[in-house]
Every structure is written in C-alpha cells, then in structure tokens.
Amino acid sequence: MTLAPFTLRGHNPDVLTCIANLSNDEVFTPPEFANQMLDTLAAAWADANDGADIWTNPDVTFLDPFTKSGVFLREITRRLTDGLILTFPDLAQRVDHILTRQVFGIGITQLTALLARRSVYCSKFANGPHSIARSFTTEDGNIWFDRTDHAWGGGKREFRVDPLTREEIAVYTNRKCTYCGASEGGSSQSRV
C-alpha cells in the first residue's frame, strides 16, 4: 500500500484553531492566547488567595459574557476537570458539577452560542444525548443567547420631504441604541 506524500496521522488539530472569523465583530480567540490569559488569572488568584489554586476550588464560578467559540469556557472546564479530581473522583460527576455550577457564557449571536455549546458540552444542545453534562433540563444549559433588537433613542428630529410621496415626514438622526450604545446605521436616518 502506497501512502500519499503527506499524512495527518498523529495530528488531530484543535478545531478552534482552524475556523475562520465569522465577521469583524466576531473575532475568535486562539486557544493558545486563551490559555495564556488563564495562566495569568491563576497567578493573580494565587497571589490574592495565599497561593491557592483556582482550578481546585469547586465554588468558583466563571462567566464569559461575550462567548463566541467557547474557547475560554472549554479551557476553564479542562483545567477544572484536572484540578477537581480529588474533590470529585468520579469523572462524570466532576464534569457535570463544573458545567452546571461553575462555567457560564452569554453568546453574542445564536450561531456563536451554538458553537460554544458544541465546544463545551460536545453537543449543540446541553441536554442532548451526546452532551457530556447530564443534569441540564434545557437546550441552552449555561450558555445563553437571547436576541435583543436595538431600541433607538435620542437623536435629533428633523422634517424632510419624502421624494416619492412629496409628503413631509419626521426623520431622526444620530440616534443610539438604548441597550448597547450603537449608532443607528452609522449616519443613517430612520422614519417615524
């Protein structure tokens, strides 16, 4: 049997290093960088807590408020899984405790929430048959996404003539979202 000139034998790349960014506002954090940040977190925790190891504490909770790929939550889960082995010797019980009581995320879009669930729970549904968590009763688990539409407020009211109907209409300019502060379409205007 002749092998191809290249092989991937023995090489199982981390899928989160292989996916492209979805858009300019959904830039994925590389796993190596996430781990560097978690190393810094662990060192700061140890300095502030008499040398304690954050990864051995079953009561510490973690929140990623802008979850995209789930890399931070996945790497936190991996570290806690290693660190809590003495507290929870049974692997399934340990993983379930970590995922249901310690690790939380808020997806920035429905797609990124699904991707993060897949990265953390090994299933797009936290309560699905392939999920490594066993106690969830909802599909979201502890990685949520709730769509919120912009609510435009403020701005300046102006009156203009509609070029199609020749009617005078009220137009608001320079409005911002009352939730996130985004400008309405940059310099676009909206009709009342």
BALONU-767750 format. One record per residue: residue in three letters; x, y, z of N, C-alpha, C in turn. Coordinates in steps of 0.2 Angstrom, whole numbers, plus 5000, padded with zeros to 4 digits. Layout:
% residues N
ALAXYZXYZXYZ/...
//
This chain:
% residues 192
MET500449945000500050005000500450065000/THR500350114995500750174995500350234998/LEU500750265003500450325006500450385002/ALA500050435003500050495000500650535002/PRO500950584998501550615000501450655007/PHE500950665009500850695016500350655020/THR500350655026499850625030499650665036/LEU499150655039498950685045498950635051/ARG499250575050499250535055499650565061/GLY499250555067499550585073499450655074/HIS499050685070498950755070498250765070/ASN497950785076497250805077497250875079/PRO497150925075497150995076496551015080/ASP496651065084496151095088495651135083/VAL495051115083494551145078494551215079/LEU494651245085494551315086495151355084/THR495751315082496251355078496151355071/CYS495651315068495551305061494951345058/ILE494551375062493951405060494151485058/ALA493751505053493851575052493351625056/ASN493551685056493151735060492551745056/LEU491951745059491351755056491251825053/SER491451875056491351945054491851985058/ASN491952055057492352095060492252095068/ASP491652085070491452095077491452025080/GLU491551975077491651905080492251875078/VAL492851905081493451885081493651825086/PHE493751765084493951715089494551715092/THR494651705098495251705102495551635101/PRO496251635099496551575098496651545105/PRO496651475105496651435111497351455115/GLU497851465111498551475115498451545119/PHE498151595116498051655119497651655125/ALA497051615124496651605130496951565136/ASN497351525134497751485139498251535143/GLN498551575139499051625142498651675147/MET498051695145497651735149497451695156/LEU497251635155497051595161497651575165/ASP498251575162498851565167498951635171/THR498851685168498851755171498351755177/LEU497751735175497151735180497351695186/ALA497651635185497851585190498351615194/ALA498851645191499351685195499151735200/ALA498651775197498351835201497951805206/TRP497551755205497151725210497651695216/ALA498151665214498651635219498951695223/ASP499051745220499351805224498851835229/ALA498251835227497751865231497451815236/ASN497551755236497251705240497751655243/ASP498351685246498851645249499051585245/GLY499151595239499451535235498951485233/ALA498351495234497851445232497751435225/ASP497651375223497551355216496851365214/ILE496651415209495951425207495651365204/TRP496051325201495751265197495551205202/THR495751215209495551165213494951185218/ASN494651245216494151265220493451255217/PRO493051215220492351195217491851245218/ASP492051305221491551355222491651415218/VAL492151425214492251475210491851475204/THR491551525201491151525195491551575190/PHE491451555184491751595178491151615173/LEU491251675171490751695166491151725160/ASP490951705154491251735148490651775145/PRO490651845146490051875144489951895136/PHE490451875133490451885125490751815122/THR490451765124490651705121490551695113/LYS491051675110491051665103491151595101/SER491751565102491951495100491851455106/GLY491851485112491851445118492551425121/VAL493051455118493751435119493951445127/PHE493751505129493851515136493551465141/LEU492851455140492451405144492751335143/ARG492951315137493251255136493851245140/GLU494251285140494951285143494851285151/ILE494451325153494251335160493951265162/THR493551235159493251165160493851115160/ARG494251115156494851075155495251075162/ARG495451135164495851145170495451125176/LEU494851145176494451125182494351045183/THR494351015177494250945177494850915180/ASP495450935178496050915181496150935188/GLY495950995190496051025197495550995202/LEU495050975200494550945205494450875206/ILE494950835203494950765203494950735211/LEU495250775215495250745222494550765226/THR494250815224493550835226493050795223/PHE493050775217492550735214492950685210/PRO493150625213493450575210493150545203/ASP492450545203492050515198492050565192/LEU492350555186492450605181491750625179/ALA491250585178490550615175490250665181/GLN490350645187490050695192490450755192/ARG491150755191491550815191491350855185/VAL491350825179491150865174490450895174/ASP490050865177489350885177489350945182/HIS489650935188489750995193490051055190/ILE490551045186490951105183490451135178/LEU490151105174489751135168489051155171/THR488751135176488151155179488251205184/ARG488851215187488851255193489451305193/GLN489851295188490451345188490651385182/VAL490351355176490551385170489951415166/PHE489951475164489351515161489651555156/GLY489151565151489351605145488751635142/ILE488851695139488251735135488551735128/GLY488251705123488351705116488251775113/ILE488651805109488451865106488051855100/THR487951795097487451785092487151715093/GLN486651695090486351625090486951575088/LEU487251595082487751545080488351535084/THR488551595087489151585092488951545098/ALA488351555101488051515106488051445105/LEU487851425099487851355097488551325096/LEU489051365093489751345093490051335100/ALA489851385104490151375111489851315115/ARG489251305114488951245117489251185114/ARG489451185108489751125105490451115107/SER490751175108491451165111491551145118/VAL491051165122491051155129490651085131/TYR490051075129489651025130489750965125/CYS490150975120490250925115489550905111/SER489050955112488450955109488151025108/LYS487751035103487451105102486851105107/PHE486651055110486151055115486451035121/ALA486351075127486651055133486350995136/ASN485750985134485350925137485250865132/GLY485650875127485650825121485950755123/PRO485850705119486050635121486850635120/HIS487150685117487950675116488250725121/SER487850765125488150815129488550775135/ILE489150805137489450775142489250805149/ALA488750845149488350865155487750825156/ARG487550805162487050765162486450795166/SER486550855169485950875173485550935170/PHE485750955164485351015161484650985159/THR484151035160483551015158483351065152/THR483751115150483651155144484251145139/GLU484051165133484551155127485151205128/ASP484951265131485551315132486051295137/GLY485851255142486251245148486451315151/ASN487151325152487351385155487651435150/ILE487551415143487751465138487151495134/TRP487051555136486351585134486451625128/PHE485951635124485851695119485151705119/ASP485051775120484351795119484351855114/ARG484051855109484151905104483751965107/THR484152025106483852085108483952135102/ASP483352165100483452215094483652275097/HIS483952315093484152385095483452425097/ALA483552465102482952515103483252585102/TRP483152615097483452685095483152735099/GLY483552775102483352835106483752895105/GLY483552955108483853015107483853035100/GLY484453075098484453095092484153165091/LYS484153185085483853255083483253235078/ARG482653265079482153265075482153315069/GLU482053295063482053345058481453325053/PHE481253375050480753365045481053375038/ARG480853325033481053325027480453305022/VAL480553315016480053305011480253235008/ASP479753185008479853115005479953124998/PRO480453104994480553114987480053074983/LEU479753024986479252984982478553014983/THR478353034989477653054990477553124991/ARG478153164991478153234992477853254999/GLU477753205003477453225010478053245015/GLU477853285019478353305024478353245029/ILE478953225031479053165036479553185041/ALA479453155047479953165053480453115052/VAL481053145053481653095052482153115058/TYR482353055061482853065067483553045065/THR483953085067484653075065485053065071/ASN485653035071486153025076485852995082/ARG485352945081485052905087485552855089/LYS485552825095485952775098485452725101/CYS485752665101485352605104485352615112/THR484852615115484752625122485052565126/TYR485152505123485452445126486252445125/CYS486452455119487152445118487552505116/GLY487252565114487552625113487752625105/ALA487652585101487752585094487452635091/SER487752665086487452725082486952685077/GLU486452715075485952685071486252695064/GLY486452635061486752635054487252685053/GLY487652705058488252755057487952825056/SER487852845050487552915049486852905046/SER486552845046485852835043485352865047/GLN484752875044484152905047483652855047/SER483152865052482552825052481952865052/ARG481452835049480752865049480352855055/VAL479952905056479452885062478752865059/
//
